[in-house]
Amino acid sequence: MRIATAARIIGDLCGKGLRENYWDLAQMVARFGRLARPENRAFRGRVVRELGWYLVSGPAPIRGQARDRARAAAQWLFRAQDARPDDGVAQGYFPCDGGQAWRPSYPETTGYIVTSLLQFAEQYGDTAARERALRMARWEIDVQMPSGAVQAGTLVPRERQVAAIFNTGMVLDGWASAYAATGDARYGEAGDRAADFLVADLGEDGHFQSHGTEVTMHRIKTYNCLCAWALYRHGQHRHESRYCDAAVVAVEAAVAQQTPRGWLRDNCLTRPEAPLVHTIGYALQGILEVGVLAGRSDFVEAAVRGAEPVLARMKPTGFLHGRFYDDWEPAGFSSCLTGSAQLAVVCYRLHQVTGSPAYRTAADRLLDYLKPLQALDTAEPALNGALGGSFPLFGSYMTAGYPNWATKYLLDALMLQDALAAR
């Protein structure tokens, strides 16, 4: 990293304000204090190991092992479901946050985990994974809001629920997959209610409007275009063209946010001037997949324009910084592992769509770098099979823990790598 870039990042970190910096520091100190607890011995070992890797040269990439690691990731998602008293999936495992390490069930990501586990079940003949995925899909119906929307954040009582467009789209993704797999009308009808909410929420400018309570309130969230993929798929399954038409409008609005350098404006949870690779991955996947389904080569080309500059910033080892400014200079020191896994998925799909071997090579490099960051043999089962939020683990994204969506996207990438290797 250039000295000027490092100074820019530090300046942004220090410029947040005295109060915010104080609370960030206080929270970090508290987490390090809890790290010393005896019950966190295994997690502490992972923290120390990954910090060592980060300070030296990073972990040695691991080639192969995709199928075994996919099974480990799926098993961790099973444990995350079993950690909660309902059939949802715990938001993640965060042993240094105080209180229970397993967080409450998270409707948003449980929704698209349904799709991953149904794919896993089909690819590997795993009936247990299929049954778990359908239990998740039925639970999502139980907690769906009367409006058809899905609530923001982790599960709360109905009187405290606030609708969130992105969460609704991700659960619609799961229902679309469950309906395609079973033909069960319950999933189709729940999907209709969610799709109707999405269509009604689409503004005249093509952007969704109801962002919920868990993100900074900027008017546009470009990554919401990932909802369009679920909306288009559901429209196809239900033979309802208005859903597909709305999906195309949403992606057209997202593509209009792209600068000539491929960067997408207003594309972050909290910092639109420096989006996470996580939300870059969301946006690129939505643009690409709707482009494929709708036969829109301009969407596919936009996904290529957005992916190429990120890939150009990837280290030869596969390390990728977690945020980027609009000139594609890094905007953070740590890596957002969810984003790296998502970008691997996008690259595998670009390889399948365009036929270019360069995208498969890039995806392999990203994924092979993530594999050693997936613990397999610690003394704490809650760690095994999971992917952390950041590298190192005390980095800035989902600090000191394992959000379930990181492991979901790792699983998706591993399944794609394994399927390509089998051809």
Summary of the structure (lengths in Angstrom):
residues: 423
radius of gyration: 20.1
end to end distance: 38.4
largest distance: 57.9
contacts: 1593
relative contact order: 0.13
helix: 61%
strand: 5%
